């Protein structure tokens, strides 16, 4: 049932985007989807979803599908959106609204393979429950927001295949940075972007990391020697940059299988 519901929902996303626009759809999500809410309770219930589903072209879903949709996106039953996966919908375009930061109960945000462009809003750092963040394969541009360093529960971060530029943000004084993601395991932020500057040594202190991708950018300078601290790393990609100097001793990376 869950897979059927997901399939129906994904098939209807283009219709919803046509009615609201890509930005409008994200704004609707970011505001908790007021179009589908029970106005008295301020949350989406089965009855309010069924009553208002036609506003967004969801009338094809059966009662069981609607219940499953609620369960899949609200796994703790509090009526707040916990998971958002809009991946592989090329019709979803525009900028990512700063209102995305309102979804402070999100644990999963996946926008892979859409057509979003422009900057990643700083407000994304307000999603402090996020465990999984994947914005890859869009056309996001501008710098990586340092505020992502506020996402202390984040395990998976993927910003690859965009047009991000500037340097890799690291913490300094009151400024946050990606080195603060101490629970991160998959750090796929650098692959196929336009990042410049050197690779900071701070990722070498995030010892939970299992995958690091720096390839296909314009990074320069040496490879940080403390990468050998990352004994859990399985994938390390450094190709197609302007790096120089010696390669650090990687013999401590006993799980490394891709270099």
C-alpha positions, 0 to 999 in steps of 0.5 A, spaced: 500 500 500 505 504 501 508 504 495 502 504 491 500 511 495 507 513 493 506 512 486 500 515 486 502 521 489 508 522 485 504 522 479 500 527 481 505 532 483 506 535 476 498 537 477 499 540 483 505 544 481 501 546 475 496 549 479 501 552 484 507 553 481 514 549 484 515 555 489 508 555 491 507 548 492 514 548 496 511 554 500 504 550 501 508 544 504 512 549 508 506 552 511 504 545 513 499 545 507 493 549 509 489 548 503 489 541 506 488 542 514 482 542 518 481 549 520 479 548 527 485 543 529 490 547 525 493 540 522 491 535 516 487 530 518 484 524 514 477 528 514 480 534 512 485 531 507 479 527 504 474 533 504 480 538 500 484 533 496 480 535 490 483 542 490 490 539 488 488 534 484 488 528 489 481 526 488 484 519 485 486 517 491 482 512 495 481 512 503 486 507 504 491 511 500 489 517 504 490 514 510 497 511 508 499 518 505 498 521 512 502 515 516 508 515 511 509 523 512 507 523 519 510 517 522 509 520 529 502 521 529 502 529 531 499 531 525 506 535 523 510 533 516 516 529 518 518 527 511 518 530 504 520 527 498 519 530 491 525 527 488 525 526 480 519 531 478 522 536 473 516 540 473 518 543 480 522 549 479 523 556 481 527 558 488 527 554 494 522 559 499 525 561 505 519 558 508 522 551 508 525 553 515 518 553 518 518 545 517 521 544 523 519 537 524 522 535 518 527 529 519 527 527 511 528 532 505 529 530 499 529 534 492 533 530 488 532 531 480 528 537 480 529 543 477 530 548 483 535 554 482 538 560 485 541 560 492 539 555 498 536 559 503 539 560 510 533 558 513 534 551 512 539 551 518 532 551 522 530 544 520 534 542 526 530 535 526 533 533 519 537 527 519 537 526 511 538 532 506 538 531 499 538 537 494 542 534 489 541 534 481 538 541 481 541 548 479 542 551 486 547 556 485 551 561 490 555 559 496 553 553 501 549 556 507 554 556 513 547 555 517 547 547 515 552 547 520 546 548 525 543 541 523 546 537 529 542 531 527 544 530 520 547 524 518 546 524 510 548 531 506 548 531 499 548 537 495 552 534 489 551 536 481 549 543 482 552 550 481 554 552 488 560 556 488 565 559 493 569 556 499 567 550 504 564 553 510 567 552 516 566 554 523 569 560 526 567 564 533 560 565 532 559 562 525 557 555 524 560 551 519 560 544 516 565 541 521 559 542 526 556 536 523 559 531 528 553 525 526 554 526 519 556 519 515 555 521 508 558 528 506 557 528 498 557 536 498 562 537 493 561 533 487 560 536 481 559 544 483 564 550 482 567 550 489 574 554 490 579 555 495 582 549 499 579 543 503 579 545 510 582 540 515 576 540 519 572 534 516 578 530 519 575 531 526 568 528 524 570 521 525 563 518 523 564 520 516 563 514 511 563 517 504 567 524 502 566 527 495 570 533 493 571 531 486 569 535 480 570 542 483 576 548 483 579 546 489 586 547 490 592 546 495 594 540 499 589 534 501 589 535 509 593 530 513 588 529 518 584 525 513 587 519 516 583 520 522 577 518 518 577 510 519 570 509 517 571 512 511 569 507 505 569 512 499 574 518 498 573 522 491 578 527 490 579 527 482 578 533 477 581 539 482 587 543 482 590 540 488 597 539 490 602 537 495 603 530 498 597 525 499 597 523 506 598 517 509 591 513 508 593 506 511 588 507 517 582 507 513 581 500 513 574 500 510 576 504 504 574 501 497 573 507 493 579 512 492 
